[in-house]
Amino acid sequence: MEYRDLAGLVDYHLSSPLMTEEQVHEGCTTGMAYGVRAVIVRPCDLDLAKEWVGGGVRLGSRTSAAPGDATTAVKQFEVRDMLRRGAVDVEAKVNLPKMMSRQFQYVEIELMQLLKTCEEGGAKLVASCDVSLLDEERTLILCKMAKRSGIAMLSASEYRAEQVEMMLKKLAPYVELKLMVDGKSLEETLALREAGVARFGVRHPGPLLDAWKLHLEELQKQQDPPTAVIS
C-alpha cells in the first residue's frame, strides 16, 4: 500500500461561510502538503485559490450552499462562472425541497442540464445531497435518477449508516459514491473504501491522513527484516 492509495481519494472542503481568505490560503497550502486529490473552495475564492493550488491537486467548487434556494438557471450560471474561474470539479446541490415534494422529474432534468454544462467546460460534476433527510423510498429514487441523468458520482454530505450499503448497491456500476468522513477513524474509512466508496470528503484532513501515514509506517516496520546482530 502507498500513501496515495488513500490521499488520492480525499477531497478537502474549504467551504465554511466564516472562513477568511487567510484561512483559505492556509487550507490550500495544507491540502498541497497532504497531497489530497482536490481542494473544494467557495466560488468567491476560486480566483485566489487557483494561484495556490497545483502540483496534481485539483481545484473544485460548489453551487449555492442552501440546497433548495436556487433555480436551475441560477445554478447553470454559477457553474459556468466556476468553470471560467478555474474549477475542474463541480459539486451541485440536489434540490431537497423538490425531492421532498416528489418533484423528481425537476431534479433529474436539472442534474442532466448541469452535467451538460460541466461537460461542455471540461469539468467533472458531482451531485451532492444530505441523504440523511431522505426516507428509504426517496433515497432509492435519488440513486435511480443519478444513474439515468448520467452523472458519475453522488456525494452524501450527511447519511445514516444503513443508507451506505443501499446506495452502493443501487448506484453500481454506473455511479460512484462519495462520503463526508470527518469524525470517522482510519479503520472506519478503510472499511468504507473496502465496501466500495470511491471518494472521501473532509473538512480537516490531518486526523485521517496523519493516521494513514502512521499506519503505513507500522506496516513497513513489520515488513522490514530485523537487523542481524554479530556477536
N, C-alpha and C positions, 0 to 999 in steps of 0.2 A: 504493500500500500504506500501511496505517496500523499504529500500534503495537498496537492491539487485535487485529489480524489474527493475531498470534501469542500475545500475552499473554493474550488471551481464550480460549486453548486450553490454558493451563497450570494444572495443579493443584499446589500447593505442599504437600508432605508433611512434617508436623512430628510424626512418629510414632516417633522413636527412643526406646527404653525408658530411655535415660540422660538425656534432656532434662529440665532443671529447669523450674519454672513461669516463671522469669525468661526462660529461653531460648525457651519457647513464646510468651511475650508479645512478645519481640523478633521472633520469626518472624512472628507475626500482623501486627505493625507493618510488617515488611519486605514481606509479601505485599500489604498495602494500598498501600504505596508503589509497588510494581511493577505494581499493577493486575492481579494474576493472576485467573484465573477463580474458583478456590476454594482455601481452606486446609483441609487434611485433618489433624485432630489426633487424639490418643488419646481414647478415650471419657471417661477421667477428667479431661480438660482442657476438655470441652465447656462446662461452666457458666461457666468463666472466659473461654474464647475467644469465646463469643457476645457478651461485652461489648467485645471488642477488634476484632471483625470486622464490617464493614458496608460501606456505600458501593458496593453491587453485587458485592462479593466473597462467594461462597457459603461456607457452613460445612459441613464434612463430617467423617466419622469412619469407622472400620473395625472389623470384628469381630475376634475373638481373633487375635493375631499368629501363633500356631502354626497352620499350615493344616490340621491333622488332629486336634486335641485335642477340640474342642467338638462336641457333638451338635447336631442341628438345633434342638431345643427351646432349648438354651442360646443358640444364635445368634439365634433369634427374640426371646428375652428381651433380648439385647444390642441388637438393632435397635430394639425398642420403647423401650428406655431411651435410646438415642441420639436418637430422634425426640422423646422427651419433653424432652430437654435441649437441643434446638435444631438438631440436624443436619438438613440438607436433602439431603445427598448421603451415601450409604452404600456402602462398599466391603466386600463379603463375600468372605472367603477360600474358594476352591474346596477341597473336601476331597481333598487329594492322596493320602493313603493309600487312600481309596476308589477314586480314579482308577487308581492303580497295581494295585489288587486287582480291577479290572474290575467294580466295583460301580457301573456307570454310571447305573442307574435311581435309586439312592440319591442320587447327585449331582444329577441332573436334577430330581427331586422336591424336593430341598432348595432348589434355586435358585427353583423355582416358588413354594414356600411363603414364602421370604424376599422375593421380588418382591411377593407379595400383601400381606405385612406393610408393605412400604415404600409401596405404592400406597395402602393404607388411611390411612397417615400423611402422604401428600402428598410423599414423598421419592423421589429417583432412586436406583436400585440399579445398582451396577457389580460384576460378578463378577471377582475378582482371582485370578490364578494365576501361579506360576512355571512357565511353559511350557517353559523350557529343560530341565526334568526329564522332559518327556514325549517319547516317541518319535513318529514321524510318525502312526501309527495313532491313538494317544490324542489327539494334537493335533487331528486331523480329527474325532474323536468329540466332543471338547470343543466345537468350533465348531458341530457339529450340535445338541448339547444346548443351547448358548446360544441358537440360533435357536428351537428347539422350546419352550424354557422361557418365552420372551417377554421376556427381558432386553434392554435397549437397548445395553449396552456391555460388552465384555470387556477387562479390563486385564491386560497381561503385565508382571509386575514384573521378570522376567528372561526372556530369549528369545535364540534363535540367529537370525542374520541370515536364514537360509534359511526360517525359520518365518514371517517377517513377510508375505512375498508370499502364502504359502499361506493364512494367516489372513485377510488382506484379501479374497482371492478367495472363500474358503468362508463368511465371515461376511456378505458383502454380499448384498443391500442392507438386510438387516433388523437387523444388529447392528454397531455401530461398534467400532473398536479404539483402545485407549489404550495407550501405551508409556511406560515409565520411560526418560528420556533423559539422566540425569546422566552426564557424561563425553563426551557427543557434541557435536560442533561445531555451530554455527549452520547451516552448509551441510548437514550430515547430517540435522539436524532438519527443515529446509525440504524436503529431498528426501523424507523420510518423510511430511511433510504433503502434498506433491505426489502421492505414491503412494496417499494415501487415509487415512492415520492421522488420526483425528479429534481426539485429545486427547493431551496430554503430561504426565507426572508428573515432578516434580523435587524433590530434597531441598535444592538450592542454586540458587535462581532467578537469582542475579546473573550468572554467566558467560554463560548463554544470553540473557537479556533485555538485558543491557548490550551484548552483541554485536549484538543486533537493533536497539537504538537507534542504535548507530554505523552499522550498515548502512543504516538509513533516512536518517540524516543525510548519508551519502555519496551516496545516490540523489538526495536533494534538491539537493545541490550540483551534481550532474550535470545536473539539470533546470533549475536557475536560469540565466537567460541572463547572460553576462558583462557587467559594468558598462562602459558606453561611456566612453571617455576622450576628453575635449575638449581639443584642442591649441590 
